[in-house]
């Protein structure tokens, strides 16, 4: 038994497998820097400090940490692997390079498309990788659409969520939108009670909640949330006893707006932790939650506290601190050896006692797993779509009509409710590229039988063609924006052929395609390939006149995402996420 | 469902059952004092802050907190009910008066005498009281004696400890002596693994461990300990990731020697919490862990942090913080309303939403429970003992002999290994009252068949008679100290008649008796009665010449207590707790 060996090494009765020697340990429990060696047996830490002489034997590997700081490997408190468009095997390699050795994820997107069996396959594959997974049962896969009165995907059932709580390495429930529990039950309160009774954690998606709604969500049992966008949000949550995951990710750079809860208001840092939520492939190449740590230090927080927010505080938030989050005995030997503390400059990374990164070089080969067959070829369209399917008819005659338009933001992932006057030809409302008003459509691609819907969207500046994706948060349908029905129909057909992904088309030709054969949600290629495909997609979109950065991401977040403001699209029409009202195109 | 009502009150859709109005909340999560009202539904808090108007209806009770601070009820991180000699129903009333609304206990003594069924009965009875129980499976009841190579009581089996982990309200394992796991297994590592796999807590009894031994215990999975007696102990544990329960109890006033780990060394307070361990009846009348909070404030710690150490930090150490430890939604409505923060001066106490104490007055009647019959009449002696059973023979002739003597301390509960030269008459070593050397005996009273043993003890200053008890830590046998065999035999017989307790005898007469009919461990009387019996016992012991304060407590701790230094007694003879060596009386 591994722990028996840890004891023997700690007492100097047996030599360690490895010793990280000569460094200074970042003691996140006590907020100190301590000169200490770290003895490792198997995948875990046996002892830290002045080691007994006998802990170093002839076979003991010495990992030189002279002049280096030994930080706990960082843990991203909330990161969706599928939003990297990469297989976790690829994404984790990039994360590791930055000293990130753990992530919390519930695979909600994968669950929506592939159900509990896809989640199980993803979890099993990820558990074999050189990164620690804090698995959380994906409630939003169950609640998705349901909370807006839309047809849900088969996804996971409430019974399956209960079962997942008993999966090894499940720490609780993933981001649960507060409003879906406040107004309905659907078995959620029973699920919360079961989670709490098992000593596990209910995490929230408490976006846009006022202080009373925060109180209500905490009263239900929620203790972790990552949706603060202001200091007031942080204070409302922390004072209610929640651990606040301060976010700094792609499209959600909230951290700088939050950190003064500590630096100015002065609340205890114990309630604060870090996450990214969304990391696009280019972002994950540059770093993940390590960037949040750096931002935190830059905001004036001492580095040990900042590192604690990215390690121990996350582990404690999920009650995983007996296994990870600090350089202490019994925990997994996951650590980042730093050249500088203040910049979190990583020299080496150790995962499970093994050196995995040295000066940015990855020292191992994570083979990308092969997934069960049901996880590919998941674009199930009810029929072949044609140009005429993408018409928005009106019975008000052929005068101009005032229509409701989804407003896409240049800077973030929220949308607005706009109104535009569009012309009508032969009873069909026309898009207006001159006004930057394109058509948008969502098509059921999950075999739900919920059909398709067409509306208008503004912000893409498309002059021609169409862009389309099978990857859209908490929805995972087939989403299209385009200037004409022919290209939109063509795009849908091509995505079916590809088995999912993203595409840019014009005049019946594919300008660029990015295949995501796994559930239509992520690539089976290397990150170098994915970055190349992303550049091609961006360039092709620009050739259509689009000036947005990452228009496919904006498209993705124009659809039915949990509580993200405001006017959103579904295959059953427009609706507002705040009021949950369904709205007609014609105002 | 209660949580559904909490939500409705938090959102102002229904009125609260009660509102604590006009006070200032001690926010232990953020280290702030906040002006806030507290809405209560049933036994839990629904909302804290500026409440929605509608949360106050015509039926809502208003609990006036104007001018008061609203502190979370304190939680004692380690308290043995049976060491109060009181039924938990009595002890909890006294604790409540001081704002203590929760305690952690594993009922190890009750388990040693009565097995798992007694633990279940105690837990069920305590769960009905107006105090929150953090139940921990009593490993020391299983390990007791075993770790010293002595005959164990039937007590609890390792299988029963596994079962207890699944009892509702079990948060993990109670104080496990580190040495018994370091050197042996006996299934303990498997039990630890099972505990960790359930997300529960392994607490330690890491008394006297050097830093390497601390590392070893943490490597096993231990994360909480209450046996620090120096700043170095605190630092070794906190840096290893343990939560340190700083103790201030009867005979164990360690806190003042520990707190400079924070006030001078400056480690993060998150690792520090408070407990009492042992509270004699007089002590529990004066207060419990509230005294530790006061001492902590007196040492220079700000009151909010000190209160956190006695509430939230304890709850977090046991992963009970979703249910208790702070004034936040969803938690039990357990709180102390304070007139002064710096002195923790309690005006009112609320437990489970109900006012239970007002200005020291207890507002309810906890009926003392009736326990199953097997929990009384538990003094099972193998036979009737006579004067000649208490002889210590020697075969070295009738010259004086050098004997090993247990040295009782005036100031604390440790013992020393002393040597004295005693005379021998007819092959029997004689006690020597002039040298303050009395006889001491331990007799199996648990039906183990392990017999009895006699040795010598110094420090009681007995001139005549005997004192005896069935209450002795981690042993719970029949312990006697006396100047002559006749009185010692008489005391044993009287304790059997009484069904256990404490007694002082002289010349075949009972001078004072304190009955403890429940398992021979605690009284079935009111605390007023118990205090009176204690005074009688003390006076009677003084009449025998004894000048010690609480000689029966000193007697109790001269026996086989887990790792407590040093020379100790058992029914199988003398031994040292450090080396676990068994030693002869004749040196």
Interface residues (C-beta under 8 A of the other chain):
Chain A: X1 X3 X4 X6 X7 X10 X11 X12 X27 X29 X30 X31 X32 X34 X44 X45 X46 X47 X48 X49 X50 X52 X168 X171 X181 X182 X185 X189 X192 X193 X196 X197 X198 X199 X200 X211 X212 X213 X215 X216 X218 X219 X220 X221 X223 X235 X238 X239 X240 X241 X266 X267 X268 X270 X271 X316 X319 X321 X322 X323 X326 X328 X329 X330 X331
Chain B: X1 X3 X4 X6 X7 X10 X11 X12 X27 X29 X30 X31 X32 X34 X44 X45 X46 X47 X48 X49 X50 X52 X168 X171 X181 X182 X185 X189 X192 X193 X196 X197 X198 X199 X200 X211 X212 X213 X215 X216 X218 X219 X220 X221 X223 X235 X238 X239 X240 X241 X266 X267 X268 X270 X271 X316 X319 X321 X322 X323 X326 X328 X329 X330 X331
